[in-house]
Amino acid sequence: MTEREEGAAAGALRSAGPDGGSTDPAGGRPPHIEPPAPRPAPEADAVRPRPQHPEPPHQGPDQGSGRLRFVGAATRRIARGIDLDEIVLGLCRSVVPAFADAILVYLRDPLPVGDEQPAEPFELRLRRTDLDTAAPGVPALPGPSELIEVAPMGALSEVLRGVRPVFGDTLAARSALAELIGKGGGSGPSTVPPPGRRTIIAPLRGRRRVTGVVVLLRGAHREPYERDDLLVAAQLATHTALGIDKAEVYRREAYIADELQRTMLPESLPQPTGVKLASRYLPAAESARVGGDWYDAIPLPGSRVALIVGDVMGHSVASAAIMGQLRTATQTLAGLDLPPHEVLHHLDEQAQRLGEERMATCLYAIYDPIAQRLTLSNAGHPPPVLLHGDGRSEVLDVPPGAPIGVGGTVFESVELDVPAGATLLLYTDGLVESRLCDVSTGIDRLCERLSRSATLADPLHPSALEALCEEVLDVLDPTTRDDDIALLAARLDGIAPSSAAQWQLEPHTQAPREARRHARAALAGWGLEDLTDSVELLVSEVVTNAIRYARRPVSLRLVNGQRLRCEVVDDVPQLPRLRRAGPADEGGRGMFLVNRVAKDWGAERLSTGKVVWFEV
């Protein structure tokens, strides 16, 4: 319904009489109502100027049907609101000036949601006012108010408990108005209700409790309200209260879903040596925040990093919950250092255990910055795009596979050499697919956009990767996009072979001495002699712990990046733990020394044993 149609329906309260004038169903002679013009966005207090005020016309006979048309138009407008402000605005714009010259809407603060117990004491806050400034005799409205506490045995409490709208000419109603307006007037002029039945107080009662109150005012130029106008006010109050209830429940559900989604996505990305990372997540719309898209980056032994992006089918809290379970399973599987196709195989089994039709697409990649090699496996996900340093965009040829959760699928891994400085983009289908654009066309547009924005991936600018993500998000028109987007960008700078060294040590008593000698030589070659003493001590302790139980050769790796990182890999799955050794104990002090001297350290299980690492 257009603004003109709504204005005409609201103006039906003044229908034509026998003498050609207009009538007021309330029995008064209100001014002629023109269809309202489009109004600006709602503010805390709305004051709408009106054109010249014509003479009051005479009353006509069809006031009952006029009331029905007005109530129908007003309730439709109120029902269109999806949040609290829209619902209250719909009430105000429907009532002023068709049914009242001014309106005040007070709501409980805080508003209770659903079945939760309301906060005590009962307090109201003026949420919105609206005024026909051209109507003569309308009192000034109060400004923004402080909280108004409703006395348990006061007149206002009595009116609210009665639930039904009442005229403002009774003793209880006048006392209730004094509580509302007298305490909420702020520093502006006081509001004195017009004499007679020109004021209606309508409590807002939702499904379970009173959530506010509405005050309707008519100026002295109009006839007072009639008994039937109380029925109109009751209908408006009921629809508004139920709309407020639904808006608050929706707001709470949207908040919970949004928090659920955000807590299941990584708060921050790691910055492993040889790789720079940036990410973005965009919900489908403000009204549908929750989805099943996710991304992750997990450091692996050997300075490698796992890059993951996935998309659970559907948009609901259940999709977000399934996404959280799959992401947790992915992190656990990545910690076992499995190849990408094995990770997808286990995710497929996990999705089937979650229930039928629990399907998702996923792309899992492992980047080795030393070998400058990328290993990928795909489960029904859009292919990744590699932006080369010369500005050329390449869609990587990875077998698509079937989505995880289908069952019985064999996933394949593909190994690719990637040049240093290239940028890898992993994304969900919301970036390249919309109602007006298929996936293939969207990927072509993405490649074109990346080629035009190649300078944003310049390795010499640390923030360039963030700017590239912002540029990529504009590939699709936001007005046609109906799916959420997860984007993970990785600049694969790599690690020069001269900055890494690795040795194999046989598990015998001479291994710690060999490890110290290798570490000392590597540090001298990198010009890091000042770290020799601490690194020799730490390497000796970690290697000693490894060879004590190992049966196969122990691997020692040093990587000279932003920090000096040392990794020792053995075939024993049992992880070391910190403990304080007693005076008579021969061992138990090694990891305590590592914890005190190293900048950071950790231990992780692998499919063939464990890795213990430290950084200085």
Summary of the structure (lengths in Angstrom):
residues: 616
radius of gyration: 35.2
end to end distance: 68.8
largest distance: 116.2
contacts: 2091
relative contact order: 0.07
helix: 35%
strand: 24%
